[in-house]
Amino acid sequence: MYSLEDIKGRSESKDEFVVGYTDAMELLSLFEQSNTQVLGWEGWLKYENGKFGHSQKYQGTADLSAMPNTSAIALIKSTIMQAHTEWQEKPEVSNVSLLFCIATNT
């Protein structure tokens, strides 16, 4: 299990949590344990040249702030798992990594 600081250190953004699948799932577990409100997620693409873009296929969720936090986290986990599985089977773009930008109220 990684700490929040470990995951933050691996984030592709210093302002947001933009992480790979394993870190995203761990992060959501940490947020659930600490009762940190999670607002949603969106898919980011990281290209071989280091540039980033937004996924057209994996746009994530809308603002979930009106949902109970445990329900929001459960929805986010399931939709990230689905996106990851689909990406593994057939990536939206070749030679690109799918990352997950997870938004919180902090």
C-alpha atoms as an extended CHARMM CRD file, in Angstrom:
* protein
*
       106  EXT
         1         1  MET       CA              0.0000000000        0.0000000000        0.0000000000  PROA      1               0.0000000000
         2         2  TYR       CA              1.3240000000        3.4140000000       -0.9760000000  PROA      2               0.0000000000
         3         3  SER       CA              0.8700000000        6.6330000000        0.9240000000  PROA      3               0.0000000000
         4         4  LEU       CA             -0.8640000000        9.7040000000       -0.4240000000  PROA      4               0.0000000000
         5         5  GLU       CA              2.5450000000       11.4060000000       -0.6500000000  PROA      5               0.0000000000
         6         6  ASP       CA              3.9860000000        8.5070000000       -2.6870000000  PROA      6               0.0000000000
         7         7  ILE       CA              1.1480000000        8.7440000000       -5.1940000000  PROA      7               0.0000000000
         8         8  LYS       CA              1.2770000000       12.5480000000       -5.2900000000  PROA      8               0.0000000000
         9         9  GLY       CA              4.9840000000       12.2710000000       -6.0950000000  PROA      9               0.0000000000
        10        10  ARG       CA              4.2070000000       10.0790000000       -9.1220000000  PROA      10              0.0000000000
        11        11  SER       CA              1.3780000000       12.2850000000      -10.3980000000  PROA      11              0.0000000000
        12        12  GLU       CA              1.9660000000       13.7460000000      -13.8540000000  PROA      12              0.0000000000
        13        13  SER       CA              0.5890000000       17.0650000000      -12.5690000000  PROA      13              0.0000000000
        14        14  LYS       CA              1.5910000000       18.9720000000       -9.4800000000  PROA      14              0.0000000000
        15        15  ASP       CA             -1.8680000000       20.5800000000       -9.2430000000  PROA      15              0.0000000000
        16        16  GLU       CA             -4.0320000000       17.4840000000       -9.7350000000  PROA      16              0.0000000000
        17        17  PHE       CA             -3.8300000000       13.7380000000       -9.2670000000  PROA      17              0.0000000000
        18        18  VAL       CA             -3.0460000000       12.4330000000      -12.7680000000  PROA      18              0.0000000000
        19        19  VAL       CA             -1.9620000000        8.8460000000      -12.3130000000  PROA      19              0.0000000000
        20        20  GLY       CA             -1.9440000000        5.3840000000      -13.8260000000  PROA      20              0.0000000000
        21        21  TYR       CA             -4.4980000000        2.7140000000      -13.0630000000  PROA      21              0.0000000000
        22        22  THR       CA             -2.8280000000        1.1050000000      -10.0320000000  PROA      22              0.0000000000
        23        23  ASP       CA             -2.2050000000        4.4540000000       -8.3400000000  PROA      23              0.0000000000
        24        24  ALA       CA             -5.7480000000        5.5980000000       -9.1700000000  PROA      24              0.0000000000
        25        25  MET       CA             -7.2800000000        2.5890000000       -7.4390000000  PROA      25              0.0000000000
        26        26  GLU       CA             -4.9740000000        2.9600000000       -4.4290000000  PROA      26              0.0000000000
        27        27  LEU       CA             -5.7240000000        6.6860000000       -4.2520000000  PROA      27              0.0000000000
        28        28  LEU       CA             -9.4570000000        6.0450000000       -4.2080000000  PROA      28              0.0000000000
        29        29  SER       CA             -9.0200000000        3.5800000000       -1.3370000000  PROA      29              0.0000000000
        30        30  LEU       CA             -7.0150000000        6.1490000000        0.6000000000  PROA      30              0.0000000000
        31        31  PHE       CA             -9.6720000000        8.7990000000       -0.0500000000  PROA      31              0.0000000000
        32        32  GLU       CA            -12.3770000000        6.4050000000        1.1000000000  PROA      32              0.0000000000
        33        33  GLN       CA            -10.4990000000        5.6580000000        4.3480000000  PROA      33              0.0000000000
        34        34  SER       CA             -9.9090000000        9.3480000000        5.0700000000  PROA      34              0.0000000000
        35        35  ASN       CA            -13.4290000000       10.3490000000        3.9570000000  PROA      35              0.0000000000
        36        36  THR       CA            -11.9970000000       12.7870000000        1.3940000000  PROA      36              0.0000000000
        37        37  GLN       CA            -14.7620000000       13.8510000000       -0.9640000000  PROA      37              0.0000000000
        38        38  VAL       CA            -14.0780000000       12.7300000000       -4.5280000000  PROA      38              0.0000000000
        39        39  LEU       CA            -15.7820000000       14.8000000000       -7.2160000000  PROA      39              0.0000000000
        40        40  GLY       CA            -15.0810000000       12.7280000000      -10.3260000000  PROA      40              0.0000000000
        41        41  TRP       CA            -12.4420000000       11.7240000000      -12.8520000000  PROA      41              0.0000000000
        42        42  GLU       CA            -11.4270000000       12.2510000000      -16.4670000000  PROA      42              0.0000000000
        43        43  GLY       CA             -9.1740000000       10.3420000000      -18.8070000000  PROA      43              0.0000000000
        44        44  TRP       CA             -5.8820000000       11.8810000000      -19.8930000000  PROA      44              0.0000000000
        45        45  LEU       CA             -3.6080000000       10.5960000000      -22.6290000000  PROA      45              0.0000000000
        46        46  LYS       CA              0.1690000000       10.7040000000      -22.3410000000  PROA      46              0.0000000000
        47        47  TYR       CA              1.9250000000       10.5290000000      -25.6940000000  PROA      47              0.0000000000
        48        48  GLU       CA              5.3880000000        9.0860000000      -26.3480000000  PROA      48              0.0000000000
        49        49  ASN       CA              6.8040000000       12.6000000000      -26.7410000000  PROA      49              0.0000000000
        50        50  GLY       CA              5.6630000000       13.4510000000      -23.1880000000  PROA      50              0.0000000000
        51        51  LYS       CA              2.7350000000       15.6490000000      -24.2190000000  PROA      51              0.0000000000
        52        52  PHE       CA             -0.7330000000       15.2500000000      -22.7540000000  PROA      52              0.0000000000
        53        53  GLY       CA             -4.2520000000       15.4140000000      -24.1100000000  PROA      53              0.0000000000
        54        54  HSD       CA             -7.7560000000       14.5090000000      -23.0190000000  PROA      54              0.0000000000
        55        55  SER       CA             -9.2960000000       11.2120000000      -23.9790000000  PROA      55              0.0000000000
        56        56  GLN       CA            -12.2540000000       11.4550000000      -26.3190000000  PROA      56              0.0000000000
        57        57  LYS       CA            -13.5170000000        7.9990000000      -25.3380000000  PROA      57              0.0000000000
        58        58  TYR       CA            -12.8290000000        7.9920000000      -21.5950000000  PROA      58              0.0000000000
        59        59  GLN       CA            -14.1900000000       11.2900000000      -20.3850000000  PROA      59              0.0000000000
        60        60  GLY       CA            -14.9060000000       10.0100000000      -16.8890000000  PROA      60              0.0000000000
        61        61  THR       CA            -17.7610000000       11.2930000000      -14.8020000000  PROA      61              0.0000000000
        62        62  ALA       CA            -19.6520000000       14.4990000000      -14.2850000000  PROA      62              0.0000000000
        63        63  ASP       CA            -19.4630000000       16.3110000000      -10.9560000000  PROA      63              0.0000000000
        64        64  LEU       CA            -20.4700000000       13.7870000000       -8.2930000000  PROA      64              0.0000000000
        65        65  SER       CA            -20.4290000000       16.1990000000       -5.3340000000  PROA      65              0.0000000000
        66        66  ALA       CA            -24.1660000000       15.7200000000       -4.7380000000  PROA      66              0.0000000000
        67        67  MET       CA            -23.7160000000       11.9690000000       -4.1790000000  PROA      67              0.0000000000
        68        68  PRO       CA            -22.7330000000       10.3880000000       -0.8810000000  PROA      68              0.0000000000
        69        69  ASN       CA            -18.9400000000       10.0240000000       -0.9730000000  PROA      69              0.0000000000
        70        70  THR       CA            -18.9650000000        6.2220000000       -0.6730000000  PROA      70              0.0000000000
        71        71  SER       CA            -21.3330000000        5.9950000000       -3.6580000000  PROA      71              0.0000000000
        72        72  ALA       CA            -19.2370000000        8.4350000000       -5.6870000000  PROA      72              0.0000000000
        73        73  ILE       CA            -16.0570000000        6.4810000000       -4.9790000000  PROA      73              0.0000000000
        74        74  ALA       CA            -17.7530000000        3.1840000000       -5.8750000000  PROA      74              0.0000000000
        75        75  LEU       CA            -18.9470000000        4.6710000000       -9.1840000000  PROA      75              0.0000000000
        76        76  ILE       CA            -15.5230000000        6.1260000000       -9.9350000000  PROA      76              0.0000000000
        77        77  LYS       CA            -13.7800000000        2.8330000000       -9.1560000000  PROA      77              0.0000000000
        78        78  SER       CA            -16.1110000000        0.8460000000      -11.3920000000  PROA      78              0.0000000000
        79        79  THR       CA            -15.8990000000        3.2440000000      -14.3270000000  PROA      79              0.0000000000
        80        80  ILE       CA            -12.0900000000        3.4960000000      -14.0690000000  PROA      80              0.0000000000
        81        81  MET       CA            -11.8770000000       -0.3090000000      -13.9610000000  PROA      81              0.0000000000
        82        82  GLN       CA            -14.0640000000       -0.5210000000      -17.0600000000  PROA      82              0.0000000000
        83        83  ALA       CA            -11.9940000000        2.0960000000      -18.9100000000  PROA      83              0.0000000000
        84        84  HSD       CA             -8.7490000000        0.3470000000      -17.9690000000  PROA      84              0.0000000000
        85        85  THR       CA            -10.0470000000       -3.0530000000      -19.1150000000  PROA      85              0.0000000000
        86        86  GLU       CA            -11.2760000000       -1.6620000000      -22.4280000000  PROA      86              0.0000000000
        87        87  TRP       CA             -7.9810000000        0.1980000000      -22.9320000000  PROA      87              0.0000000000
        88        88  GLN       CA             -6.0090000000       -3.0090000000      -22.3310000000  PROA      88              0.0000000000
        89        89  GLU       CA             -8.0800000000       -4.8130000000      -24.9690000000  PROA      89              0.0000000000
        90        90  LYS       CA             -8.1640000000       -2.0120000000      -27.5410000000  PROA      90              0.0000000000
        91        91  PRO       CA             -6.4290000000        1.3120000000      -26.8250000000  PROA      91              0.0000000000
        92        92  GLU       CA             -8.0760000000        4.4650000000      -28.0930000000  PROA      92              0.0000000000
        93        93  VAL       CA             -4.6990000000        5.5160000000      -29.5450000000  PROA      93              0.0000000000
        94        94  SER       CA             -1.6450000000        3.3300000000      -30.1590000000  PROA      94              0.0000000000
        95        95  ASN       CA              1.5660000000        3.8810000000      -28.1820000000  PROA      95              0.0000000000
        96        96  VAL       CA             -0.1760000000        6.1730000000      -25.6960000000  PROA      96              0.0000000000
        97        97  SER       CA             -0.8330000000        5.7290000000      -21.9650000000  PROA      97              0.0000000000
        98        98  LEU       CA             -4.2570000000        6.2410000000      -20.4040000000  PROA      98              0.0000000000
        99        99  LEU       CA             -4.0520000000        8.1810000000      -17.1610000000  PROA      99              0.0000000000
       100       100  PHE       CA             -6.7470000000        9.1110000000      -14.6890000000  PROA      100             0.0000000000
       101       101  CYS       CA             -7.2210000000       12.6260000000      -13.3530000000  PROA      101             0.0000000000
       102       102  ILE       CA             -9.0780000000       12.3540000000      -10.0530000000  PROA      102             0.0000000000
       103       103  ALA       CA            -10.6980000000       15.4900000000       -8.6730000000  PROA      103             0.0000000000
       104       104  THR       CA            -11.3110000000       16.0440000000       -4.9660000000  PROA      104             0.0000000000
       105       105  ASN       CA            -12.6540000000       18.8750000000       -2.8440000000  PROA      105             0.0000000000
       106       106  THR       CA             -9.1840000000       19.5620000000       -1.3830000000  PROA      106             0.0000000000
